[in-house]
Amino acid sequence: MAETKPTVLVTGISGNLGLRLLPQLAEFNIVGVDLKPPETDRAVVFEQMDLGQEESCRQLYLLLRQNSPVAVVHLAFVIDPVRTGVLDVDRMWQINVAGTARVMEAITEANRDVSVVAKFIFPSSVSAYGSDLSGPVTEDFPLGAHTLPYAIHKKECDRVVQQRAPSLRGCSVYMLRPHIFAGASVENYLVGAFRGTPNGRSERAARMREKGKRLPCMLPYGRKYLENRIQFVHVDDMARLIAFILRKTEPEAQRLTILNVTGRGEALTFEQCIAMAKARLLRVPTKSAFRTMLKFLWKFGISSIPPEAAPYMTGEYTMNTDRLRNFLGSKYEEIMRYTIADAFADSFGSSTPVATGQTAAR
């Protein structure tokens, strides 16, 4: 008799990370939750659900009891309001923060009488720490996200997960704090800024995209902005890390495991990133002028980068990943296959790590 495969439930299955994760989970049955079905030919039991709605908590609870997944991977999160069409900040909060609480409440209830869900995995973000840090921070560094709704919501979700982890009734919780996703399939603010793609919703932006026009990469005047360091993690490495945790059989010493996640090797400077992206650099007089330019491009639908992202584009925030290296042990390079430089280069179809002559450690 064939052995029944264990089941994993993935929220946000139709997003980029969800789709990159699917090929890593061949030994699991997958139940996917999202607003729309995933564009994949892989076998997925799909359930349409809006985690921004209060009734989704009961829907998810019933789905958990029906399918008995051994793990829940919670990826559902509004990152880019323009691409998702969720421009209302309160609606974003309902999906991002309240939605995370609803998922954890459903797990708590599903585990009330018998342990069903053994693992809960949630990707937080480096942005939860804030936009201008004194050096590579460890997982114990205070969370200081501000200004940008995405970052603030990640900070609030981070706290929700920490507060609710002990109540999940026998479920181990893994909270991952990745740096900026990179790779050929990735679309986000920072990679988009280096690509220069006019991703706004206006007709003008659409015409610019049709003609292959690139927006310049903007920075305020001052050497320090070029020397600010930045880290990346390849989205496929993130998927491999989640799959590794799902397969892991050794119990953790603590109920909650928090891990900073970046690619291997040294951080890049903004100057190196601009060179690797072959972007045109436009300098503006001040940080205030930089934000004004972002506001103009956002208001007229040319760019999808909200002006609230300005501090995260002019500041430096890097993380220490010693805990991740120790967690993965001998599997570290097998799971985290890309250096920071190679992950960023893959976003531009390039195999050249660093165009300015400095080579990141491999």
Secondary structure, DSSP 8 states (H G I E B T S, - for coil): ------EEEEETTTSHHHHHHGGG-TTSEEEEEESS--S-SS--EEEE--TTSTTHHHHHHHHHHHH--SEEEE------HHHHT---HHHHHIIIIIHHHHHHHHHHHHTSSS----EEEEE--GGGG-S--SS-B-TTS-----SSHHHHHHHHHHHHHHHHGGGSSS-EEEEEEE-EEESTT---HHHHHHHT----SSHHHHHHHHTT----EEEESSHHHHH-EE-EEEHHHHHHHHHHHHH--S--SSSEEEEEE--BS--EEHHHHHHHHT--EEEESSHHHHHHHHHHHHHTTS----GGGHHHHHS---B--HHHHHHHGGGHHHHS-SBHHHHHHHTTT---S-TTS-----
